């Protein structure tokens, strides 16, 4: 959530940030109008409360019964007026909070201008696209032929966009998760195993609500929301806490399944396991000092890149333009891996600096060592990496002419020494 004081002090700056994102700058004027109404009503409410308190102390000392009765009657009238005014104040405060909740983060100064994903900037490409002396197959053909991917039974169990990983396929998925967690631990992250269902306030704190309500799954009877990413519960770990400055930075990593409503139309995204309502992901997350968050973003990007290099996959780093930034992000790099069978770049990680946007929603602060009032921390998040797209890239990159798939060397200890997946 944006700082209301920033909107008051520099409305033109905020409007320009919204324009860069393709958002309506009139949101700023609406917020300022509601803020002015709130402050005017609050001034009236406080004056009436003070008058009521003053007269309440005066009444017991009054000796004239008629004057006392008149004062009591006047206070009843004042109480009714105050109650109505307080209701108006709460309504304006609710509208103000709602408007602020719909306002996205402002892009950092060095984010390239652009309208959408077509204006994103490729920063670098690492590795060469693999070449084959045969026609490489897409994973939706490779997987069933290997006996590790069952589409029909996934549909039978849960409907379209679901599948079953079988045998070595399930083990390979599990190996990737365990290996990535172990790698991030070596990089300095502390593993967490959070709940996969959280309260609504936690989802709001991460920036998922209210904007993405229609894409989330939740229990209609209980305050349970299925996490769309481990970023959500990791954000909530320190909600309403004041951290010591000397304890920063805090690095966390976690595996969770992720649940999202995918509204997909016909086209290439429908084929295979690229998109689905349920998928696995290993997340990296940081709580850092505001002065270091830009450096921490580059460090987190390097950690995610190491994952792809060790897997031997060809990838590229893409900086998102202003029009393609996520709602909560101020700066984001995407990592896209080349899938030679599908013939496309697949996003497997988004690494973002969120600034204090989530910390304001979650009320996460730190106490400066030098003293003074607590300040909001900065938070960062990144996938390290998302599945099943990483699995897709492995199957399609390491396929052989006979339909087998070589297992990347770093995963073999997690596969019981298995080196090759062979057709069933």
C-alpha positions as CSV (number, residue, x, y, z in Angstrom):
1,X,0.0,0.0,0.0
2,X,1.3,3.5,-0.8
3,X,2.1,6.0,1.9
4,X,-0.8,8.4,2.2
5,X,1.6,11.1,3.3
6,X,3.4,10.7,0.0
7,X,0.2,11.1,-1.9
8,X,-0.6,14.2,0.0
9,X,2.9,15.7,-0.4
10,X,3.7,14.7,-3.9
11,X,0.4,14.0,-5.8
12,X,1.9,14.7,-9.2
13,X,4.7,12.2,-8.6
14,X,2.2,9.5,-7.7
15,X,0.0,10.4,-10.8
16,X,3.1,10.1,-13.0
17,X,3.9,6.7,-11.5
18,X,0.3,5.5,-12.3
19,X,0.5,6.9,-15.8
20,X,3.7,4.9,-16.4
21,X,1.8,1.8,-15.3
22,X,-1.2,2.6,-17.6
23,X,-3.4,3.3,-14.6
24,X,-5.9,6.2,-14.2
25,X,-4.1,9.0,-12.4
26,X,-7.6,10.2,-11.3
27,X,-7.2,7.7,-8.5
28,X,-5.0,10.2,-6.7
29,X,-7.6,12.9,-6.8
30,X,-10.2,10.5,-5.5
31,X,-8.0,9.5,-2.6
32,X,-7.2,13.1,-1.8
33,X,-10.9,14.1,-1.8
34,X,-11.7,11.2,0.5
35,X,-8.8,12.1,2.8
36,X,-10.0,15.7,3.0
37,X,-13.5,14.5,3.9
38,X,-12.1,12.2,6.5
39,X,-10.0,14.9,8.1
40,X,-12.9,17.4,8.2
41,X,-15.2,14.8,9.7
42,X,-12.6,13.8,12.2
43,X,-12.2,17.4,13.3
44,X,-15.9,17.7,13.9
45,X,-16.1,14.4,15.7
46,X,-13.2,15.3,18.0
47,X,-14.7,18.7,18.8
48,X,-18.0,17.1,19.7
49,X,-16.4,14.4,21.8
50,X,-14.4,17.1,23.7
51,X,-17.7,19.1,24.3
52,X,-19.4,16.0,25.5
53,X,-16.6,15.2,27.9
54,X,-16.5,18.8,29.2
55,X,-20.2,19.0,29.8
56,X,-20.3,15.5,31.4
57,X,-17.8,16.7,34.0
58,X,-19.9,19.9,34.5
59,X,-23.3,18.3,35.0
60,X,-22.6,16.7,38.4
61,X,-21.6,20.1,39.8
62,X,-24.8,21.8,38.7
63,X,-27.2,22.8,41.5
64,X,-30.1,24.1,39.4
65,X,-32.3,21.0,38.5
66,X,-33.9,22.7,35.5
67,X,-30.5,23.8,34.1
68,X,-29.2,20.3,34.8
69,X,-32.1,18.6,33.0
70,X,-31.6,20.9,30.0
71,X,-27.9,20.1,29.8
72,X,-28.7,16.3,30.0
73,X,-31.2,16.7,27.1
74,X,-28.7,18.7,25.1
75,X,-26.1,16.0,25.6
76,X,-28.6,13.3,24.4
77,X,-29.0,15.3,21.2
78,X,-25.3,15.8,20.9
79,X,-24.8,12.1,21.4
80,X,-27.2,11.3,18.6
81,X,-25.5,13.8,16.3
82,X,-22.1,12.4,17.3
83,X,-23.2,8.8,16.6
84,X,-24.4,9.8,13.1
85,X,-21.2,11.7,12.4
86,X,-19.1,8.8,13.5
87,X,-21.0,6.5,11.1
88,X,-20.3,9.0,8.3
89,X,-16.6,9.1,9.3
90,X,-16.3,5.3,9.3
91,X,-18.0,5.1,5.9
92,X,-15.5,7.6,4.4
93,X,-12.6,5.9,6.1
94,X,-13.7,2.6,4.6
95,X,-13.9,4.1,1.1
96,X,-10.5,5.7,1.5
97,X,-9.0,2.4,2.6
98,X,-10.6,0.7,-0.4
99,X,-9.3,3.2,-2.8
100,X,-5.8,2.9,-1.4
101,X,-6.0,-0.9,-1.5
102,X,-6.7,-0.7,-5.3
103,X,-3.7,1.6,-6.0
104,X,-0.6,-0.3,-7.2
105,X,3.0,0.3,-6.2
106,X,4.9,2.9,-8.1
107,X,7.7,1.8,-10.5
108,X,11.3,2.5,-9.6
109,X,13.0,5.2,-11.6
110,X,15.1,2.7,-13.6
111,X,12.2,0.6,-14.8
112,X,11.9,0.9,-18.6
113,X,8.8,2.6,-19.9
114,X,6.4,0.5,-21.8
115,X,2.7,-0.5,-22.3
116,X,2.8,-4.3,-21.9
117,X,5.0,-7.4,-22.2
118,X,6.1,-6.5,-25.7
119,X,8.1,-3.6,-24.3
120,X,10.0,-5.7,-21.8
121,X,13.8,-5.6,-22.1
122,X,16.0,-8.6,-22.5
123,X,19.0,-7.9,-20.3
124,X,21.1,-11.0,-21.2
125,X,20.8,-14.5,-22.6
126,X,22.9,-17.2,-20.9
127,X,23.7,-20.3,-23.0
128,X,23.0,-21.4,-26.5
129,X,19.7,-22.9,-27.7
130,X,20.3,-26.6,-27.9
131,X,20.4,-28.2,-31.3
132,X,19.3,-31.7,-32.3
133,X,19.9,-34.1,-35.2
134,X,16.2,-35.1,-34.9
135,X,13.0,-33.2,-34.4
136,X,12.7,-32.5,-30.7
137,X,9.3,-33.4,-29.1
138,X,7.2,-31.3,-26.9
139,X,6.7,-32.5,-23.3
140,X,3.1,-33.4,-24.0
141,X,4.3,-36.1,-26.3
142,X,7.5,-37.0,-24.4
143,X,5.8,-37.4,-21.0
144,X,3.2,-39.9,-21.9
145,X,5.7,-41.9,-24.1
146,X,8.0,-42.1,-21.0
147,X,5.1,-43.2,-18.9
148,X,5.6,-40.4,-16.4
149,X,2.8,-38.0,-17.4
150,X,-0.9,-39.0,-17.4
151,X,-3.3,-36.5,-18.7
152,X,-6.4,-38.7,-18.9
153,X,-6.4,-39.7,-15.3
154,X,-5.7,-36.1,-14.2
155,X,-8.9,-35.0,-16.1
156,X,-10.8,-38.0,-14.6
157,X,-9.8,-36.9,-11.1
158,X,-10.2,-33.1,-11.3
159,X,-11.2,-32.0,-14.8
160,X,-9.3,-30.0,-17.4
161,X,-5.9,-28.4,-16.6
162,X,-5.0,-31.3,-14.2
163,X,-2.6,-34.2,-14.8
164,X,-0.9,-37.0,-12.8
165,X,2.9,-37.4,-12.6
166,X,3.8,-41.1,-12.4
167,X,6.8,-43.0,-11.3
168,X,10.0,-41.4,-12.2
169,X,8.1,-38.2,-13.2
170,X,6.7,-37.8,-9.7
171,X,10.2,-38.5,-8.3
172,X,11.8,-36.0,-10.7
173,X,9.4,-33.3,-9.5
174,X,10.1,-34.1,-5.9
175,X,13.9,-34.2,-6.6
176,X,13.7,-30.7,-8.1
177,X,11.9,-29.3,-5.1
178,X,14.3,-30.9,-2.6
179,X,17.4,-29.9,-4.6
180,X,16.2,-26.3,-4.9
181,X,15.5,-26.0,-1.2
182,X,18.9,-27.4,-0.4
183,X,20.5,-25.0,-2.8
184,X,18.7,-21.9,-1.3
185,X,19.7,-23.1,2.2
186,X,23.4,-23.1,1.0
187,X,22.8,-19.6,-0.4
188,X,21.8,-18.4,3.1
189,X,18.0,-18.8,3.2
190,X,16.2,-20.3,6.1
191,X,13.7,-22.9,5.1
192,X,10.1,-22.5,6.3
193,X,7.2,-24.9,6.0
194,X,4.1,-22.6,6.2
195,X,0.4,-23.4,6.1
196,X,-1.0,-23.8,2.6
197,X,-4.2,-22.0,3.8
198,X,-4.1,-18.6,5.4
199,X,-6.4,-15.9,6.7
200,X,-7.8,-13.2,4.4
201,X,-5.7,-10.4,6.1
202,X,-2.5,-12.3,5.2
203,X,-3.6,-12.5,1.5
204,X,-4.4,-8.7,1.6
205,X,-1.0,-8.0,3.2
206,X,0.8,-9.6,0.3
207,X,-1.0,-7.5,-2.2
208,X,-3.2,-10.3,-3.6
209,X,-6.4,-8.7,-2.4
210,X,-8.6,-7.1,-3.5
211,X,-7.3,-7.0,-7.1
212,X,-6.9,-10.8,-7.6
213,X,-9.9,-12.0,-5.6
214,X,-11.4,-13.7,-8.7
215,X,-8.2,-15.7,-9.2
216,X,-8.0,-17.1,-5.7
217,X,-9.6,-20.2,-4.1
218,X,-11.1,-19.8,-0.6
219,X,-13.4,-21.6,1.8
220,X,-16.9,-20.1,1.7
221,X,-17.5,-20.9,5.4
222,X,-14.2,-20.3,7.0
223,X,-11.5,-17.6,6.8
224,X,-9.2,-19.9,4.8
225,X,-7.6,-18.9,1.5
226,X,-5.5,-21.4,-0.5
227,X,-2.1,-19.8,-1.2
228,X,-1.4,-18.7,-4.8
229,X,2.3,-18.6,-3.9
230,X,4.5,-19.1,-0.8
231,X,5.1,-15.3,-1.0
232,X,1.8,-14.9,0.8
233,X,2.4,-16.8,4.0
234,X,6.1,-15.7,4.0
235,X,4.9,-12.1,4.0
236,X,2.6,-12.8,6.9
237,X,5.3,-14.4,9.1
238,X,6.2,-11.1,10.7
239,X,2.9,-9.3,10.3
240,X,2.4,-6.7,13.1
241,X,5.9,-7.1,14.4
242,X,8.7,-4.6,15.1
243,X,12.1,-6.2,14.2
244,X,15.5,-5.2,15.5
245,X,17.6,-3.5,12.8
246,X,20.5,-5.7,13.7
247,X,18.4,-8.8,12.8
248,X,18.0,-7.6,9.2
249,X,18.2,-8.9,6.6
250,X,16.1,-12.0,7.0
251,X,16.2,-14.6,4.1
252,X,13.5,-17.3,3.9
253,X,12.8,-20.1,1.4
254,X,9.7,-22.3,1.2
255,X,8.0,-24.9,-0.9
256,X,4.2,-24.8,-1.3
257,X,1.7,-26.0,-3.8
258,X,0.1,-23.0,-5.5
259,X,-3.6,-22.7,-6.3
260,X,-4.9,-20.1,-8.9
261,X,-7.9,-19.9,-11.1
262,X,-6.5,-19.9,-14.6
263,X,-8.9,-18.4,-17.1
264,X,-7.4,-19.8,-20.3
265,X,-8.7,-19.6,-23.9
266,X,-7.8,-21.8,-26.8
267,X,-4.3,-21.6,-28.0
268,X,-0.7,-22.8,-27.3
269,X,-1.0,-22.1,-23.6
270,X,-3.6,-24.9,-23.3
271,X,-1.2,-27.7,-24.5
272,X,0.6,-29.7,-21.9
273,X,1.3,-28.7,-18.3
274,X,2.4,-25.2,-18.8
275,X,-0.6,-23.6,-17.0
276,X,-2.9,-25.2,-14.4
277,X,-5.0,-24.5,-11.4
278,X,-2.4,-26.2,-9.1
279,X,1.3,-26.2,-9.4
280,X,4.4,-26.4,-7.2
281,X,6.9,-23.7,-6.5
282,X,9.9,-23.0,-4.3
283,X,10.0,-19.4,-3.2
284,X,12.8,-17.0,-2.0
285,X,11.8,-14.1,0.3
286,X,13.7,-11.3,2.0
287,X,12.9,-8.7,4.7
288,X,15.6,-6.1,4.4
289,X,16.7,-2.6,5.4
290,X,15.3,0.1,3.0
291,X,18.8,1.3,2.1
292,X,19.9,-2.2,0.8
293,X,16.9,-3.4,-1.1
294,X,18.2,-2.5,-4.6
295,X,21.4,-4.5,-3.9
296,X,19.3,-7.4,-2.4
297,X,17.3,-7.6,-5.6
298,X,20.4,-8.1,-7.7
299,X,21.6,-10.7,-5.2
300,X,18.3,-12.6,-5.3
301,X,18.4,-12.6,-9.1
302,X,21.9,-14.1,-9.0
303,X,20.6,-16.8,-6.7
304,X,17.8,-17.7,-9.1
305,X,20.2,-17.7,-12.0
306,X,22.5,-20.1,-10.3
307,X,19.6,-22.5,-10.1
308,X,19.2,-22.5,-13.9
309,X,23.0,-22.6,-14.6
310,X,23.4,-25.7,-12.4
311,X,20.5,-27.4,-14.2
312,X,22.3,-26.6,-17.5
313,X,19.3,-24.8,-19.0
314,X,19.4,-22.0,-21.5
315,X,17.7,-18.9,-20.1
316,X,17.4,-15.2,-20.5
317,X,16.9,-12.3,-18.0
318,X,14.1,-10.0,-18.9
319,X,13.4,-6.7,-17.1
320,X,9.7,-5.9,-17.0
321,X,8.6,-2.5,-18.3
322,X,6.3,-0.2,-16.3
323,X,3.1,-1.5,-18.0
324,X,3.9,-5.2,-17.2
325,X,4.9,-4.9,-13.5
326,X,3.0,-6.9,-11.0
327,X,0.6,-5.0,-8.8
328,X,2.9,-4.9,-5.7
329,X,6.3,-4.7,-7.5
330,X,8.4,-1.6,-8.0
331,X,11.0,-3.5,-10.1
332,X,11.0,-7.0,-11.5
333,X,13.2,-9.3,-13.5
334,X,11.7,-12.4,-15.1
335,X,13.8,-15.5,-15.8
336,X,12.7,-17.3,-19.0
337,X,14.0,-20.7,-19.9
338,X,14.1,-22.1,-23.4
339,X,11.9,-25.1,-24.1
340,X,13.1,-26.5,-27.4
341,X,10.3,-29.0,-27.9
342,X,7.6,-26.4,-27.4
343,X,9.7,-23.8,-29.2
344,X,9.2,-21.0,-26.7
345,X,10.6,-19.1,-23.8
346,X,8.8,-20.1,-20.5
347,X,8.8,-17.8,-17.5
348,X,10.1,-19.8,-14.5
349,X,10.8,-17.0,-12.1
350,X,9.9,-13.4,-11.3
351,X,12.3,-11.7,-8.9
352,X,10.8,-8.5,-7.5
353,X,11.7,-5.6,-5.1
354,X,8.4,-4.6,-3.5
355,X,9.8,-1.8,-1.4
356,X,7.7,-1.0,1.7
357,X,4.4,-1.8,-0.2
358,X,3.7,-5.1,1.5
359,X,5.2,-4.0,4.8
360,X,2.7,-1.2,5.1
361,X,-0.2,-3.6,4.5
362,X,1.3,-6.1,6.9
363,X,2.5,-3.5,9.4
364,X,6.1,-4.9,9.5
365,X,8.6,-2.5,10.8
366,X,12.1,-2.4,12.3
367,X,13.5,-0.3,15.2
368,X,16.6,1.7,14.1
369,X,19.7,1.1,16.2
370,X,20.3,4.9,16.4
371,X,16.8,5.4,17.9
372,X,13.7,7.1,16.6
373,X,10.4,5.8,15.4
374,X,10.1,2.3,13.8
375,X,10.3,2.3,10.0
376,X,8.8,-0.1,7.5
377,X,11.1,-2.8,6.1
378,X,11.4,-3.5,2.4
379,X,10.4,-7.0,1.1
380,X,11.6,-8.9,-1.9
381,X,10.4,-12.2,-3.5
382,X,11.5,-14.5,-6.2
383,X,10.7,-17.9,-7.5
384,X,13.5,-20.3,-7.3
385,X,12.0,-21.9,-9.5
386,X,8.5,-22.5,-10.5
387,X,7.2,-25.9,-11.5
388,X,6.1,-27.5,-13.8
389,X,7.8,-25.2,-16.3
390,X,11.3,-26.1,-15.1
391,X,10.3,-29.8,-15.5
392,X,9.1,-29.0,-19.0
393,X,12.5,-27.4,-19.9
394,X,14.4,-30.4,-18.5
395,X,12.4,-32.9,-20.4
396,X,12.6,-31.0,-23.7
397,X,16.3,-29.9,-23.3
398,X,17.7,-33.3,-22.3
399,X,15.7,-35.5,-24.7
400,X,17.5,-38.0,-26.9
401,X,16.7,-39.4,-30.3
402,X,15.4,-42.7,-28.9
403,X,12.8,-40.8,-26.7
404,X,14.8,-41.1,-23.5
405,X,15.7,-38.1,-21.3
406,X,19.0,-37.6,-19.5
407,X,18.6,-36.4,-15.9
408,X,20.7,-33.4,-15.1
409,X,23.7,-34.4,-13.0
410,X,22.8,-32.3,-9.9
411,X,19.5,-34.1,-9.6
412,X,20.8,-37.7,-9.8
413,X,21.6,-38.0,-6.1
414,X,17.9,-37.1,-5.4
415,X,16.8,-39.7,-8.0
416,X,18.6,-42.6,-6.3
417,X,21.4,-42.5,-8.9
418,X,19.1,-42.7,-11.9
419,X,20.7,-41.1,-14.9
420,X,18.2,-41.6,-17.7
421,X,14.4,-41.7,-18.1
422,X,13.5,-44.3,-20.7
423,X,10.3,-44.8,-22.7
424,X,7.8,-47.1,-21.0
